[in-house]
Amino acid sequence: MSVLQESHKRTVHTLIEALPYIRKFARATMVVRPGGVALASPQLAAGLAQDVALLKLVGMRPVVVLGDEPPPPDGPAVVDLISAQGGTVMELSSGIGPAGRVSLQVVELLPHDVIPVVLAGAGGRGAAVPTADPDVIAGELAAAIGAEKLVFLSDAGGVLEQDGFEQDVVSECDLAYLGALQAAGKIDGELLPKVSAVRRALDGGVRSAHVIDGRVEHAVLLEVLTDAGCGTKITK
């Protein structure tokens, strides 16, 4: 088999692998909260925009939550990148404090050909207000709108567990296991607000939360549409 044929075979295999996930999550709402290098890198930000646009195109209902992160150096903001992929973006402000009334606006938009982008704690683009953590708002919003999934893109790569002298990503766990890691002091840094948001979302009825590796290109598609995933899946 030639190199070209092998490449085509892998492409077809990936598409076939994605089919059951596309079918399973058709019309499912997914709250995506990117951060870190996923927004700071022009290449990764462009890939994230493609992921979100593709999820919408195949019938899912992505909702993006942004904080006051600056756009990539010499690159457009994620909102503009999503629009460039053909997605119709509607920017919404969460206002000061928790998700609040923005959840009602999101629910109204979900059935339509629109990708809601919630600016957490902001009065509009470039007018961020220091307030509740955007990760926490993402968790509250996911619970309020009955999302199927809450997806965090993290530089940590997922929930980590010490294995000898190395740290390995936990591929899947439940809230009890996550709580045990936190009690043992094994959850810190950027993961702390995410863990709080995950707990709020799952207690509020969200089926699964995902902390995935935002340093990997197309991490959202890998997590949602493939068997291998790209980080840690957490269930109640």
Backbone bond lengths (Angstrom), bond angles and torsions (degrees), N, CA, C in turn:
res aa  C-N    CA-C-N  psi(-1)  N-CA   C-N-CA  omega(-1)  CA-C   N-CA-C  phi
1 M - - - 1.461 - - 1.527 108.96 -
2 S 1.323 116.95 132.26 1.465 121.19 -178.99 1.524 110.45 -72.53
3 V 1.335 115.05 164.97 1.467 120.36 178.04 1.524 110.31 -61.11
4 L 1.349 116.09 -39.31 1.460 120.02 179.96 1.523 110.71 -65.39
5 Q 1.329 116.87 -43.09 1.458 120.38 178.86 1.526 111.36 -63.34
6 E 1.345 115.65 -40.03 1.460 119.83 178.70 1.518 110.87 -63.84
7 S 1.333 116.90 -39.44 1.458 121.07 177.72 1.520 111.29 -63.96
8 H 1.339 116.37 -43.20 1.465 120.46 177.52 1.518 111.26 -62.66
9 K 1.319 116.40 -39.31 1.463 120.81 179.89 1.527 110.82 -62.67
10 R 1.344 116.68 -42.89 1.465 120.54 178.95 1.524 111.03 -65.25
11 T 1.331 116.10 -38.39 1.463 119.88 179.16 1.520 111.08 -63.40
12 V 1.332 116.08 -46.15 1.466 120.70 179.28 1.522 110.70 -63.90
13 H 1.334 117.04 -40.59 1.468 120.93 179.09 1.526 110.47 -60.93
14 T 1.323 116.79 -42.16 1.462 120.77 179.63 1.524 111.34 -63.41
15 L 1.328 116.56 -41.94 1.461 120.28 178.83 1.521 111.51 -64.23
16 I 1.325 116.19 -42.33 1.473 120.51 178.99 1.521 110.64 -66.04
17 E 1.337 116.60 -38.78 1.464 120.99 178.29 1.522 111.18 -62.29
18 A 1.329 116.56 -33.74 1.462 120.64 -177.73 1.527 113.14 -75.33
19 L 1.337 117.23 -23.23 1.470 120.58 -173.33 1.527 114.53 -54.17
20 P 1.339 119.79 -50.30 1.471 117.99 -178.79 1.519 113.15 -63.65
21 Y 1.322 117.25 -31.02 1.463 119.64 178.14 1.520 111.01 -72.01
22 I 1.322 116.29 -38.59 1.464 119.82 176.43 1.523 109.84 -62.08
23 R 1.322 115.57 -42.33 1.471 120.07 179.09 1.535 110.77 -66.21
24 K 1.325 116.37 -44.38 1.465 120.81 -176.11 1.521 112.09 -65.39
25 F 1.328 116.87 -39.11 1.457 119.90 -173.30 1.528 113.54 -104.03
26 A 1.321 116.70 16.99 1.468 119.58 174.28 1.520 109.37 -57.88
27 R 1.305 116.52 129.70 1.471 125.21 -178.95 1.528 113.35 66.86
28 A 1.336 117.47 10.47 1.463 120.36 176.10 1.527 109.91 -81.15
29 T 1.322 116.15 140.85 1.450 121.54 178.91 1.523 109.96 -89.95
30 M 1.327 116.10 134.94 1.463 121.61 179.66 1.519 109.17 -132.63
31 V 1.318 116.05 121.79 1.459 121.01 176.70 1.521 108.35 -91.44
32 V 1.325 116.48 122.16 1.465 122.42 -177.40 1.526 108.63 -112.56
33 R 1.321 115.75 121.84 1.461 121.32 179.88 1.536 109.34 -117.85
34 P 1.336 117.76 94.09 1.455 120.52 179.27 1.523 111.42 -82.02
35 G 1.320 115.35 155.84 1.452 120.05 176.98 1.515 110.15 -163.23
36 G 1.307 116.41 176.81 1.451 121.65 176.12 1.513 113.18 61.84
37 V 1.334 114.83 -139.22 1.459 120.63 -174.44 1.529 112.42 -65.73
38 A 1.338 117.00 -22.71 1.468 119.75 178.75 1.520 111.76 -60.52
39 L 1.334 116.52 -25.86 1.463 120.72 177.13 1.521 112.15 -102.72
40 A 1.329 116.76 -23.75 1.466 120.23 -176.19 1.526 112.79 -81.97
41 S 1.331 116.65 -24.94 1.462 120.77 -179.06 1.524 110.51 -93.26
42 P 1.327 118.93 124.16 1.473 120.20 177.97 1.523 112.76 -55.69
43 Q 1.331 117.18 -40.64 1.468 120.69 -178.64 1.524 111.37 -67.17
44 L 1.335 116.62 -45.29 1.465 119.68 -179.02 1.525 111.09 -70.02
45 A 1.329 116.99 -37.53 1.472 120.17 177.77 1.523 110.86 -63.40
46 A 1.334 116.38 -39.91 1.472 120.11 177.63 1.523 110.30 -65.13
47 G 1.329 117.03 -40.28 1.456 120.45 178.26 1.517 111.76 -65.23
48 L 1.339 116.79 -39.36 1.465 121.24 176.77 1.522 110.38 -60.86
49 A 1.312 116.76 -44.13 1.471 120.61 179.01 1.526 110.89 -61.40
50 Q 1.311 117.08 -40.87 1.469 120.90 177.06 1.524 110.77 -62.81
51 D 1.332 116.39 -41.45 1.469 120.87 179.79 1.526 110.49 -60.36
52 V 1.323 115.65 -48.65 1.469 120.49 -177.51 1.529 110.39 -63.61
53 A 1.314 116.46 -43.64 1.465 120.07 179.59 1.522 111.29 -63.73
54 L 1.338 116.84 -38.53 1.462 120.20 -179.70 1.526 111.32 -68.71
55 L 1.343 117.12 -41.39 1.464 119.33 177.46 1.525 110.64 -57.32
56 K 1.333 116.13 -41.96 1.464 119.93 178.58 1.524 110.87 -65.87
57 L 1.317 116.30 -40.71 1.461 121.26 -176.84 1.526 111.85 -63.92
58 V 1.348 118.01 -34.48 1.465 120.35 -177.94 1.531 112.23 -90.86
59 G 1.338 116.86 10.10 1.456 119.56 170.16 1.510 116.19 105.66
60 M 1.324 118.02 1.19 1.461 120.12 176.81 1.523 109.67 -87.25
61 R 1.323 116.06 172.96 1.453 120.53 -174.44 1.534 110.21 -125.83
62 P 1.329 117.22 80.16 1.462 119.41 179.94 1.526 112.59 -76.19
63 V 1.317 114.95 143.68 1.455 123.02 172.92 1.526 106.33 -127.78
64 V 1.321 117.64 127.63 1.460 121.76 -177.12 1.520 109.26 -105.30
65 V 1.335 116.11 134.01 1.463 121.70 176.51 1.524 108.85 -113.76
66 L 1.326 116.74 122.23 1.455 122.55 179.78 1.526 110.39 -118.27
67 G 1.337 115.62 148.27 1.455 120.79 172.85 1.513 109.60 -98.63
68 D 1.323 115.88 -139.25 1.461 119.33 -179.84 1.522 111.34 -102.37
69 E 1.353 115.97 27.93 1.458 119.99 -179.99 1.531 110.49 -63.65
70 P 1.328 117.22 135.68 1.471 119.26 177.69 1.521 110.28 -72.51
71 P 1.323 118.12 156.19 1.467 120.43 176.47 1.520 110.24 -67.52
72 P 1.339 117.54 162.98 1.472 119.71 178.19 1.529 111.01 -57.46
73 P 1.329 117.55 147.91 1.468 119.84 176.32 1.533 110.60 -56.30
74 D 1.308 115.86 129.79 1.468 121.16 178.90 1.522 112.21 58.26
75 G 1.337 116.25 28.73 1.462 118.92 -179.85 1.517 110.94 -140.14
76 P 1.331 118.11 157.95 1.464 121.32 179.71 1.518 111.98 -74.36
77 A 1.324 116.52 162.92 1.456 122.31 176.95 1.531 109.76 -70.16
78 V 1.336 115.30 158.76 1.467 120.84 -178.71 1.524 110.88 -58.23
79 V 1.332 116.46 -38.50 1.474 120.11 178.80 1.523 110.38 -56.32
80 D 1.314 116.51 -44.86 1.465 120.34 -179.67 1.525 111.24 -70.25
81 L 1.320 116.42 -34.25 1.469 120.09 178.50 1.527 111.04 -66.22
82 I 1.333 116.73 -39.47 1.468 119.97 177.45 1.524 109.84 -64.39
83 S 1.323 116.11 -43.30 1.468 120.40 178.17 1.523 110.86 -60.34
84 A 1.324 116.51 -38.04 1.464 120.85 -179.38 1.527 111.81 -66.08
85 Q 1.332 116.71 -22.56 1.457 121.09 177.55 1.524 112.28 -86.75
86 G 1.308 116.40 3.73 1.462 120.13 177.48 1.508 113.68 97.36
87 G 1.338 117.29 2.35 1.456 119.69 178.73 1.523 110.72 -82.43
88 T 1.319 116.23 137.78 1.463 120.97 176.36 1.518 108.37 -89.07
89 V 1.318 116.34 111.37 1.463 121.73 -173.56 1.523 110.50 -97.85
90 M 1.323 115.30 138.18 1.452 121.36 172.25 1.526 107.73 -122.13
91 E 1.328 116.23 113.34 1.462 120.41 -179.73 1.524 109.87 -84.46
92 L 1.339 114.79 133.69 1.456 121.42 179.79 1.521 108.74 -129.75
93 S 1.321 116.87 147.74 1.457 121.02 176.59 1.515 109.86 -101.72
94 S 1.345 115.79 134.74 1.462 119.32 176.20 1.519 110.89 -79.77
95 G 1.337 117.14 -11.05 1.457 120.32 -176.86 1.518 111.04 72.49
96 I 1.312 116.64 -169.80 1.455 121.05 -179.00 1.525 109.36 -83.81
97 G 1.331 116.00 130.56 1.455 120.10 177.20 1.512 112.56 95.58
98 P 1.333 117.99 -153.92 1.467 122.83 -174.37 1.529 112.92 -63.73
99 A 1.335 114.58 178.96 1.465 120.89 -173.85 1.522 112.19 -55.78
100 G 1.328 116.83 -39.24 1.462 120.99 172.93 1.519 114.12 57.47
101 R 1.333 114.52 -140.88 1.469 120.20 -171.92 1.525 112.88 -71.13
102 V 1.331 117.74 -13.35 1.460 118.67 -179.25 1.522 111.33 -60.42
103 S 1.339 117.45 -27.00 1.463 119.93 179.61 1.524 111.30 -62.78
104 L 1.322 117.29 -35.66 1.461 120.71 178.04 1.526 110.60 -66.31
105 Q 1.334 116.74 -39.72 1.453 120.34 177.61 1.524 111.03 -64.57
106 V 1.328 115.99 -41.34 1.467 120.11 -179.94 1.519 110.42 -62.92
107 V 1.325 117.04 -45.98 1.470 121.13 -179.63 1.525 110.74 -58.33
108 E 1.322 117.22 -39.11 1.466 120.43 179.02 1.517 111.96 -65.85
109 L 1.337 116.96 -32.12 1.467 120.80 -176.40 1.524 113.22 -84.10
110 L 1.326 117.68 -25.47 1.467 121.12 -170.77 1.530 114.54 -53.99
111 P 1.326 120.54 -42.61 1.474 118.78 -177.96 1.527 113.69 -71.20
112 H 1.311 117.55 -10.52 1.462 121.36 -174.41 1.526 111.11 -96.91
113 D 1.308 115.01 171.24 1.465 121.02 -178.11 1.526 110.08 -81.54
114 V 1.333 114.77 61.06 1.459 121.96 -175.26 1.520 108.85 -138.46
115 I 1.328 116.67 143.41 1.466 121.72 173.46 1.525 107.40 -108.44
116 P 1.346 117.53 106.95 1.465 119.27 178.81 1.533 110.55 -70.11
117 V 1.320 116.39 132.13 1.461 122.42 173.87 1.520 106.95 -119.32
118 V 1.316 115.82 112.50 1.461 121.28 -176.39 1.523 109.13 -93.93
119 L 1.322 115.79 122.62 1.456 122.09 177.37 1.520 106.79 -91.64
120 A 1.320 115.74 101.49 1.464 121.43 -170.86 1.519 111.25 -68.33
121 G 1.334 115.60 119.33 1.447 120.92 178.19 1.498 114.19 68.96
122 A 1.337 116.49 27.58 1.465 118.71 -175.63 1.514 110.66 -122.97
123 G 1.316 114.77 153.71 1.452 120.73 176.55 1.508 111.74 -96.87
124 G 1.303 116.99 3.40 1.449 121.98 -178.35 1.511 108.27 151.72
125 R 1.308 117.78 170.67 1.458 120.03 -177.11 1.533 109.99 -59.14
126 G 1.328 114.78 130.57 1.452 120.24 178.45 1.520 113.83 79.14
127 A 1.357 116.97 6.96 1.467 119.19 -178.86 1.515 110.63 -123.37
128 A 1.317 116.21 44.92 1.456 120.49 -177.65 1.524 111.08 -64.42
129 V 1.322 115.67 142.38 1.454 122.23 178.83 1.523 107.91 -113.86
130 P 1.338 119.67 126.67 1.460 120.12 177.43 1.515 109.75 -60.77
131 T 1.297 118.01 115.50 1.459 120.85 -174.35 1.516 108.30 -157.41
132 A 1.323 118.44 -148.01 1.452 121.68 -177.57 1.527 110.77 -56.63
133 D 1.326 115.36 146.06 1.457 120.79 -178.54 1.529 110.04 -60.59
134 P 1.341 117.78 132.43 1.475 120.20 179.64 1.529 112.76 -57.75
135 D 1.346 117.99 -31.45 1.463 120.18 176.66 1.525 110.36 -62.55
136 V 1.332 116.12 -44.26 1.469 120.98 179.48 1.525 110.01 -64.10
137 I 1.333 116.45 -42.43 1.464 120.17 178.35 1.528 110.31 -61.41
138 A 1.328 117.01 -39.43 1.468 120.29 178.43 1.517 110.87 -60.67
139 G 1.340 117.14 -41.88 1.464 120.39 178.24 1.513 112.25 -64.81
140 E 1.330 116.35 -43.44 1.464 120.55 178.88 1.527 111.12 -64.15
141 L 1.318 115.16 -41.71 1.461 119.69 -179.27 1.526 110.93 -64.98
142 A 1.338 116.37 -43.79 1.466 120.02 179.78 1.522 111.14 -58.18
143 A 1.335 116.16 -41.99 1.466 119.68 178.55 1.527 111.04 -67.81
144 A 1.321 116.63 -41.87 1.468 121.05 -175.44 1.525 112.69 -65.81
145 I 1.339 116.97 -33.42 1.472 119.16 -176.75 1.523 112.49 -99.22
146 G 1.340 117.30 4.61 1.469 120.56 178.15 1.512 113.48 67.33
147 A 1.327 116.35 43.02 1.461 120.03 -178.57 1.524 112.05 -67.74
148 E 1.308 115.60 150.31 1.462 122.12 173.81 1.530 110.13 -75.50
149 K 1.339 115.71 -41.48 1.457 121.36 -176.56 1.528 111.37 -136.30
150 L 1.338 113.83 150.25 1.455 122.27 169.08 1.524 106.21 -122.21
151 V 1.329 116.98 122.33 1.464 121.21 -173.49 1.528 109.99 -121.02
152 F 1.340 115.72 120.36 1.456 122.08 174.67 1.521 109.57 -104.81
153 L 1.329 117.18 132.80 1.453 121.57 171.44 1.515 107.71 -98.52
154 S 1.326 116.34 119.27 1.457 121.29 -171.35 1.518 111.32 -128.38
155 D 1.331 116.09 146.29 1.464 120.25 174.20 1.522 111.60 -70.53
156 A 1.342 116.97 -16.88 1.467 120.36 179.56 1.528 111.46 -72.02
157 G 1.321 116.83 -22.02 1.464 120.18 178.78 1.503 114.56 87.90
158 G 1.336 116.91 -6.29 1.453 121.22 -178.11 1.514 109.56 139.83
159 V 1.324 116.24 -173.32 1.462 121.03 174.52 1.523 107.66 -78.25
160 L 1.323 116.47 128.39 1.459 121.13 -173.74 1.524 111.46 -105.34
161 E 1.324 114.95 147.15 1.461 121.20 176.65 1.521 108.82 -134.46
162 Q 1.330 115.59 136.08 1.466 120.37 -179.32 1.517 110.14 -72.85
163 D 1.326 115.91 128.32 1.464 121.89 176.24 1.524 107.10 -128.20
164 G 1.326 114.91 93.57 1.456 118.35 -174.71 1.515 109.72 70.28
165 F 1.319 116.20 -122.00 1.458 121.13 179.66 1.526 112.13 -96.45
166 E 1.322 116.82 1.31 1.451 120.49 -176.99 1.525 110.98 -117.76
167 Q 1.330 114.92 156.41 1.455 121.08 174.44 1.527 108.65 -106.03
168 D 1.308 116.25 127.18 1.455 121.58 178.95 1.523 109.74 -112.68
169 V 1.308 115.81 148.39 1.463 121.06 175.73 1.522 109.23 -77.30
170 V 1.318 116.49 129.18 1.468 121.90 174.84 1.531 107.20 -75.91
171 S 1.325 117.04 119.65 1.467 118.93 -175.32 1.520 112.52 -73.31
172 E 1.332 117.28 -33.42 1.469 120.30 -179.24 1.522 108.96 -157.56
173 C 1.331 116.55 140.25 1.463 120.88 176.66 1.524 109.32 -157.01
174 D 1.337 115.81 173.71 1.457 119.95 175.90 1.524 109.60 -111.85
175 L 1.336 116.00 178.57 1.454 120.17 -176.55 1.524 112.12 -63.69
176 A 1.335 116.72 -34.46 1.456 119.36 179.88 1.526 111.06 -63.35
177 Y 1.304 116.39 -43.24 1.465 120.67 179.74 1.528 109.87 -67.38
178 L 1.320 116.02 -40.63 1.459 120.52 178.28 1.529 110.05 -62.21
179 G 1.341 116.05 -40.46 1.458 120.51 178.22 1.518 111.98 -64.16
180 A 1.335 116.50 -37.26 1.461 120.50 178.38 1.529 111.08 -65.22
181 L 1.325 116.59 -41.02 1.463 120.17 177.40 1.529 110.60 -63.26
182 Q 1.332 115.45 -40.73 1.460 119.46 -179.41 1.529 110.72 -67.04
183 A 1.334 116.75 -42.00 1.461 120.81 179.37 1.526 111.59 -63.20
184 A 1.326 115.97 -30.34 1.465 120.99 179.30 1.515 112.45 -84.11
185 G 1.341 117.01 3.87 1.455 120.88 178.69 1.514 114.02 76.01
186 K 1.339 116.71 22.07 1.463 120.60 -177.04 1.522 113.32 -97.31
187 I 1.334 115.84 2.89 1.466 121.06 175.34 1.521 107.39 -117.28
188 D 1.313 116.86 118.33 1.458 118.72 -179.85 1.525 110.24 -149.62
189 G 1.325 115.69 -174.45 1.456 121.05 176.10 1.514 113.10 59.75
190 E 1.323 115.87 -137.32 1.461 121.77 -174.56 1.525 112.46 -67.50
191 L 1.341 117.68 -15.82 1.461 119.70 -178.55 1.528 113.15 -78.57
192 L 1.331 117.78 -21.90 1.464 119.71 -175.64 1.529 113.42 -58.36
193 P 1.346 119.73 -53.12 1.472 117.75 178.09 1.522 112.49 -65.36
194 K 1.317 117.32 -29.07 1.468 120.50 178.82 1.532 110.70 -67.89
195 V 1.342 116.55 -40.31 1.465 120.29 178.37 1.524 110.12 -63.30
196 S 1.331 116.66 -41.65 1.464 120.42 177.22 1.524 110.96 -61.94
197 A 1.318 116.40 -41.62 1.460 121.09 179.45 1.525 111.31 -67.95
198 V 1.323 116.52 -39.73 1.471 121.03 177.76 1.525 110.28 -59.89
199 R 1.328 116.01 -45.75 1.466 119.76 -179.69 1.526 110.84 -62.66
200 R 1.314 116.69 -43.93 1.471 120.56 178.88 1.520 110.60 -61.19
201 A 1.320 116.96 -43.13 1.464 120.34 -177.86 1.520 111.92 -66.48
202 L 1.336 117.27 -47.29 1.463 120.31 -177.49 1.524 111.35 -67.98
203 D 1.345 117.22 -38.81 1.464 120.08 175.57 1.521 110.83 -64.62
204 G 1.336 116.30 -25.07 1.468 120.82 -179.84 1.517 114.22 -89.37
205 G 1.341 117.27 3.93 1.461 120.02 174.23 1.515 116.10 109.35
206 V 1.332 118.67 -4.58 1.463 120.38 175.97 1.528 108.12 -65.82
207 R 1.328 116.91 135.79 1.470 120.14 -172.47 1.526 112.89 -73.21
208 S 1.319 117.35 -38.23 1.462 119.13 -179.43 1.524 110.09 -153.00
209 A 1.334 114.72 149.81 1.457 121.78 174.58 1.522 107.49 -121.63
210 H 1.318 115.80 150.51 1.464 120.60 -174.52 1.531 109.02 -135.66
211 V 1.310 115.89 127.56 1.470 121.09 171.20 1.515 105.46 -109.93
212 I 1.335 115.96 108.28 1.460 119.93 -170.28 1.530 111.21 -117.53
213 D 1.310 114.65 168.95 1.461 121.18 -173.49 1.522 110.56 -82.97
214 G 1.337 115.99 99.85 1.458 120.67 -179.09 1.513 113.92 -70.52
215 R 1.341 116.84 -6.66 1.464 120.66 178.23 1.521 112.12 -84.11
216 V 1.333 115.76 -7.39 1.465 121.75 -179.11 1.527 109.15 -98.36
217 E 1.310 115.89 130.27 1.461 119.95 179.80 1.529 110.84 -64.15
218 H 1.323 116.36 134.97 1.471 123.94 -179.05 1.534 111.94 60.81
219 A 1.335 115.81 37.60 1.459 120.64 -179.12 1.530 112.29 -60.26
220 V 1.340 117.59 -36.22 1.462 120.47 -178.14 1.529 110.79 -63.94
221 L 1.330 116.85 -45.97 1.467 119.91 178.48 1.519 110.98 -63.90
222 L 1.321 117.39 -40.38 1.460 120.46 179.27 1.525 111.07 -61.18
223 E 1.334 116.68 -38.97 1.460 120.07 -178.44 1.524 112.45 -74.99
224 V 1.321 116.21 -40.51 1.471 120.09 -172.98 1.528 112.74 -85.67
225 L 1.337 117.64 -32.46 1.466 119.93 -169.00 1.528 114.91 -116.48
226 T 1.339 118.92 7.55 1.464 119.44 178.62 1.523 110.67 -129.77
227 D 1.318 115.06 162.24 1.467 120.66 -179.98 1.525 111.90 -70.61
228 A 1.324 117.02 -36.68 1.457 121.36 -172.70 1.523 112.70 -72.52
229 G 1.329 117.90 -36.30 1.451 120.82 -176.26 1.515 111.38 72.88
230 C 1.349 114.05 -171.34 1.464 118.51 -174.13 1.530 110.95 -151.47
231 G 1.307 117.93 36.62 1.462 120.46 -179.02 1.515 111.07 163.30
232 T 1.329 116.80 -139.46 1.461 122.16 -176.08 1.532 110.71 -115.13
233 K 1.322 115.20 127.73 1.467 121.20 172.77 1.512 108.29 -99.35
234 I 1.351 115.87 131.53 1.449 120.99 -177.23 1.530 108.80 -122.58
235 T 1.319 115.29 130.14 1.463 121.20 177.35 1.526 108.96 -124.02
236 K 1.313 116.14 167.80 1.461 119.73 -177.71 1.513 111.47 -76.89
